[in-house]
Amino acid sequence: MTPGFTRYTPIASSDAWTVVSGRNFVAVLASGAPTAVTDALWRLGHTDSVSIEEVVGLVPLAGNGAVRSFVLLTMQAAAGEDGRGITVVVRGAASMDIISVGGARRFTAGGVQPWVLADFRSVTGFVIGGEDRPAASAVRPPLGSLPLGDGVVEASRVFWSEREVLAVAEPAPDRPHLRPPAAAQDETVIRQGSDELAFEDTRRRAVDDTVLRPSPREVAREGGRHRRDEAAQPAPPVASRFRYRLAAGQPVALDAPTLFGRSPRPPGTFSGIPPRLVTVPSPDHQVSGTHLRVEQVGQSVVVTDLRSTNGTVLKGPGIPRTRLRPGESRVVLPGTTVDIGDGNIIEIVPPGHEM
């Protein structure tokens, strides 16, 4: 069975999911997923070691049997000093609250299509369900939740913890003075550091080495095009808006999706905030016409190579010198530099940073 301890809440609301738990993966699919898909995942669950590509390859993304919302994850069998490493794929209205020694953060698709993939380190627990539920800062399964080994169940929420956590009573809405027993709190509450530690450590652990990429099946069906959903995202507060800087110039707020290139052009159709177009010099034509996209999604910065001719190179915190594949996206941390050629280097600047 999956390492650690997994529990689930039987369906008691409209938030319904089909959960398949294997020996080193968990798949949480929107209710109504084709039986053939759950059967295939159940059979895969008997395999000792499964890759995320194998799990994603069994879930259809288009056509009548497409699964529009899901969380798929694989887990490292061996625990590190502070928890386990997991790889997660999220699509649609599903969400996952990742809990580690550095704090907690919610991971969702954020409107990106066809799905978002991320690697997380030092994970001590998680909670999976619909994106409309309240965010969880600790693994606290309610009374009525049940343990889950290998198998298939229908659930409203899924809980996993590195250590065994028993179900606890949730505070009644009209009696705020009630609290879970102290022993249960001691088992589940995540310690928080200072504001600076919470920002730097949580982001470093949660988005380090994150990759957004289409599945092989989607690439084959769409002729190799990596499609992004241009749905409008709520603008983050000014105080939490990241910035970019070209060379020694002044930081510019990422208050709109920003396209860089020799002669950048906006996409044929889009909704929401119109993209900002930034023209850069390229005497040797190393920079493509529309080369790179940089945008803030929630509290993360996403860099996307727009199938450029000569490529895009990243270097920064948690990222060794890395060349993006054509069409690949990646979540990056402040301090990352993005080289698009001909001496054009874009630096990602943290919110409120001034030089």
RODREN-397948 format. One record per residue (C-alpha): x negated, y negated, z; residue in three letters. Coordinates in steps of 0.05 Angstrom, whole numbers, plus 5000, padded with zeros to 4 digits. Layout:
REM residues N
XYZAla;...
//
This chain:
REM residues 355
500050005000Met;498049274993Thr;492749095046Pro;495348705106Gly;502648685127Phe;508448525081Thr;515648375102Arg;521748135063Tyr;528447805077Thr;534448185047Pro;538747755001Ile;543347305041Ala;543846714993Ser;543546524920Ser;535846544925Asp;535047264899Ala;528747604874Trp;526648304854Thr;520248494891Val;515449044868Val;509949204918Ser;504049614895Gly;497449834926Arg;493849184910Asn;499148734877Phe;505848424890Val;510748214835Ala;516647764853Val;521347694793Leu;527647284783Ala;533647724798Ser;536348054736Gly;529548244707Ala;530248834659Pro;530149514692Thr;524649734644Ala;520149184671Val;521249374744Thr;520350114728Asp;513749964692Ala;511249544750Leu;513350084800Trp;509250604762Arg;503350134760Leu;503950044835Gly;501250744846His;494550544816Thr;489050394867Asp;486149794830Ser;490149354783Val;488048714747Ser;492448104741Ile;492248194665Glu;495348884672Glu;500948614715Val;502348014670Val;502248454609Gly;508448834634Leu;512748214642Val;515947944578Pro;515447184568Leu;520047094508Ala;526247404476Gly;532547674508Asn;528848044563Gly;524347464583Ala;523147354657Val;523646604666Arg;521146554738Ser;516246984776Phe;510247034822Val;505147574806Leu;498947684849Leu;493248164858Thr;489248214922Met;482148394938Gln;481949024979Ala;476148795023Ala;477348215070Ala;472347655077Gly;470547305142Glu;476546835137Asp;481647245098Gly;482447545029Arg;481647304958Gly;487847334913Ile;489447174841Thr;496346884828Val;500646744767Val;506846314775Val;512346144726Arg;518845754728Gly;522645624793Ala;518546094837Ala;513845824889Ser;508546084937Met;506045765001Asp;498645945009Ile;496145955081Ile;488745955099Ser;484345735156Val;483945055122Gly;491444935122Gly;497245075076Ala;499344855007Arg;505045014960Arg;503245304892Phe;508345244835Thr;508245234760Ala;509444474760Gly;512744504691Gly;506644804657Val;508245344605Gln;507845914596Pro;505146014666Trp;499745794715Val;494146234741Leu;489846084802Ala;484646424846Asp;485146294921Phe;479946454974Arg;480446575049Ser;487946715047Val;490846945114Thr;498146935094Gly;503346725043Phe;510846625034Val;514246714966Ile;521246484945Gly;524845944905Gly;521745254898Glu;527744924932Asp;526445244999Arg;522744865054Pro;515244925051Ala;512045405101Ala;505845235141Ser;505545915176Ala;507846635164Val;514146675207Arg;518947195181Pro;525847115212Pro;529847635250Leu;533048105200Gly;526848155157Ser;524248845142Leu;517349155131Pro;515449325059Leu;510649845034Gly;510050084962Asp;516750034926Gly;522149584897Val;527149154937Val;531748564927Glu;529747984972Ala;530647244986Ser;523547135012Arg;517147545017Val;512047465074Phe;504947725077Trp;499847655133Ser;492747905143Glu;494948085214Arg;501448405234Glu;506847885249Val;513448105278Leu;520047775260Ala;521847175304Val;528246785316Ala;528746155276Glu;530845515313Pro;538245385307Ala;539544735267Pro;544144445321Asp;539444625379Arg;532644335362Pro;529844485431His;529645225417Leu;522945495394Arg;520146185376Pro;516846555434Pro;509746325450Ala;506746995432Ala;509746955362Ala;507246245354Gln;500246455374Asp;500346985320Glu;502446525263Thr;500845785273Val;495245535228Ile;490245075261Arg;489344395229Gln;483043985228Gly;482143235217Ser;485442895158Asp;478942905120Glu;477843635133Leu;484943805114Ala;484243435048Phe;477443685028Glu;477644395055Asp;484844555035Thr;483844314964Arg;477044654958Arg;479945324981Arg;486545254944Ala;484745004876Val;477445214870Asp;476245564803Asp;483645504783Thr;485045674710Val;491445554670Leu;491845994609Arg;496946334565Pro;497647084566Ser;495147514508Pro;502347684491Arg;504246944487Glu;498146784444Val;500047334395Ala;507247104390Arg;505846374384Glu;500046424335Gly;494846234387Gly;498145584407Arg;497945414482His;504445044493Arg;505344564550Arg;511944314577Asp;512143554574Glu;517843514625Ala;517342894668Ala;513642994734Gln;515242544794Pro;509842004798Ala;505442104859Pro;504941524908Pro;499741004889Val;495641184950Ala;494941904927Ser;493841774853Arg;487242044826Phe;483041654776Arg;478041764721Tyr;471941364700Arg;468141344634Leu;460541224642Ala;459440654690Ala;466340344679Gly;471540194731Gln;476140764755Pro;482840794719Val;489041084754Ala;491741744726Leu;498841454725Asp;500241774657Ala;497642384619Pro;491242124585Thr;488742364518Leu;481442254499Phe;478542304429Gly;475241974370Arg;482141744346Ser;487242054394Pro;494442134374Arg;500442304418Pro;504042974408Pro;509742984358Gly;514943034413Thr;514642914488Phe;519042714545Ser;517542334609Gly;511641854614Ile;508441694546Pro;501141914544Pro;495541404548Arg;490741424488Leu;483341304502Val;478741234441Thr;471441394452Val;465541284405Pro;462941894369Ser;457741714316Pro;455842444306Asp;463042684305His;461943144364Gln;468542904393Val;474943144360Ser;480442664339Gly;484742864400Thr;479743244443His;481843254516Leu;487843154562Arg;487242954635Val;493242884680Glu;495442904752Gln;500443454768Val;502943384840Gly;496643314881Gln;492043654831Ser;488243414769Val;488843854707Val;483843804650Val;485744124583Thr;481444224521Asp;486044074462Leu;482844604417Arg;477044144402Ser;471844324350Thr;465544264393Asn;468544434461Gly;468944134531Thr;464044244588Val;465744184662Leu;460944104721Lys;462643934792Gly;464744174862Pro;466144924860Gly;464944944785Ile;458145134755Pro;456944864686Arg;462845154648Thr;465045104576Arg;472645124569Leu;475545584517Arg;479645244462Pro;486345054492Gly;484245254563Glu;486444834623Ser;483344804692Arg;484844464758Val;478844064780Val;476543714844Leu;474242984851Pro;467042904831Gly;467843364770Thr;464843104706Thr;467743284638Val;463043244578Asp;466543194510Ile;460343044469Gly;456442444441Asp;454842214511Gly;462142134531Asn;462642384603Ile;469042304643Ile;468642324719Glu;474642504762Ile;475042014820Val;478942144885Pro;484941714905Pro;483341024930Gly;475941094914His;472440444895Glu;465340334874Met;
//
